[in-house]
Amino acid sequence: MARLEYRLFDEIEGFPVLYYYDGIEQTEIAARLACDYFVKEAVTYEKTSGAVEADRYVIYVKKAVVQDESLPQPPNNGGKLRLELRQYVENSSYYPVITTLDMKSNLEMLLYLQSDFVYWLGQEWQKTSAEIDEDRKVYIFYAIPAN
């Protein structure tokens, strides 16, 4: 078990810690490092970089400019790891859900998040970004239909 910190990428303020997690599994840290965005307490952050220090892992973030941060709360998934495949639509605040998948482990989640393409019902989807939304307890794989 390790420690993970989310720090604000602000050199003047000394990179203050926004959130921290003690006793977190390394596979969950790896899945979080694979995400471009992090949502917590209704604020969306964009990952700027990740680091490994002697006794912790660090994800540096900055506040993201988003058009609409309100996504519906998903139903209770019984503590399962959930991944939403959403169609990315440029200049929109609505990203349709293509499907929702329940993962068996953080490693399985990581394999999806690290992938550039996902195939669903005969359609190839190309990743544009990935996100962890702690408020909704879900990872999101944003993608566009591949040609």
PyMOL commands that set and color helices and strands:
alter all, ss='L'
color gray80, all
select helices_A, chain A and resi 26-33+106-113
alter helices_A, ss='H'
color red, helices_A
select strands_A, chain A and resi 2-8+17-24+37-40+43-53+56-63+81-87+97-103+117-120+123-133+138-145
alter strands_A, ss='S'
color yellow, strands_A
deselect
rebuild
show_as cartoon
